[in-house]
Amino acid sequence: MPLLMTRKIDRQALYLNENAYAVYIESADKTGGDPWTRWARNFERCLPLTMWQHIGEPLSHTTWERDNKVNIAEITAISNTINMGRVVLFPGDEYTIALEKLETTSPKIHTRITNSVAGFVTL
């Protein structure tokens, strides 16, 4: 199973397994966040998934075109990593919180991300 949904990602899992990658929930402005997010931005085996405008503030429908391009590139990178046979750790708690807020502010991005993540499970 190349996609491993976890409540929270432990950095030790990445240090102990050099074939493990992790997804982190990113903001469009690439600033702020908890210690895990700030650390993940600088770790080569962490893959962003932009779901916030700024941490805690969901993406907006007014920035859909920009966000769509970014999301396509990020989703492609995650998919390629899974297809290479790497284990990808996925932050279920953070993802769920961001997804709930995103549903009302940017339904198109919500649908794209939801369908893509569901597709990762079948890869």
N, C-alpha and C positions, 0 to 999 in steps of 0.2 A: 504494500500500500504506500505509494509515494507521497500522498498528501495526508498529513497527520494533524487533525484538528485538536488543539489544546485550549484549555481555558486561558492560560498565560504562557508565554514562551520563557524558558529558562536559558540563560546564556550558556550555562554549562553544557547543554545538549549540543550546542554548536562547537564548543571547544573539544568535546569528547568524540565527535564524529565529523571528520572533515568532508564527508559527503552530504552533510545536512545543511540545508538552507532554511531561512526563516522569512516570513512575510511580516511586515510591520505596516500599520495604518498611518499614512502620511498626510500632511497638509499641503495644499497647493502652494503656500508661501514657504514651505520647507523650514519653518522655524517653530520653536517651542516644543512642547510635549513632555512626557514623563521621562525619567532617566533611561528607560529601555528604548524609547523612540530616538532620543538623542544619540545613544550609543549605536543603535542599529543603522542610522544614517551613515556612519563611518566604518561599518564592518562590511567587508567585501561579499560575504555570503548572506546578506540581508536584502530582500527585495521589497520595494515600496508598493503600496496600493493606496493611491490618493482617494480619500473619501471625505476629507475636511477642507474647508477654505482656510481656516486657522484652527488649530486644535480645539475641539469642542464646538466649532461652528461649521455646520454641514455645507457642502457645495450648493451652489444656487443654480436655478434653471437659466439664469441670465448668462452664465459662463459655461453653458453646455458644450459649445464647440471646442473651447480650449480644454475642458476637462475630458471630453470624449477622446481627443487625440492622446492625451497623457495616459488615460486608462487603457486604451488599446495597446500602447507600447508596454505598459506595466503588465497587463494580462498576458501579452505575448511572451514577455520575459519569464513570468511564472510558469506558463504552459511549457515553454522550451526547457526549463529546468526540470520539470516533472517528466517530460519526455526523454530527458537524458538519464532517467533512472535515479535521480537524486531524491532524497527524502526532503519534503518541504513542510516545515512546521507552520501552522496557520493559527493566528490568535483569535479563537472563537469569541471570547468575551468582548474584546475591542471591536471586532468586526460586527457583531450583533448590535452593539450600541450605536455605532456609526451608521449601520444600514437602516435602523429604525428611524433615525433623524433624517437620513437622506431620502427616504421614501416620500416625504412631504415637500422637500425643497427642490429636488431634482429627480423626478420620476424616471426619466430616460436613463440617467446614469445608474440609478438604483436597479433598473431592469437589466442593464448590461452587466453590471457587477454580479448580481444574483445569478443570472444565467451562466456567466463564465465560471463562477465558483462552483456551481452545480456541475458544470461540465468537467471541472478538474477531477471530481470524484470518479468520473467514468473513464478517465485517461488511463 
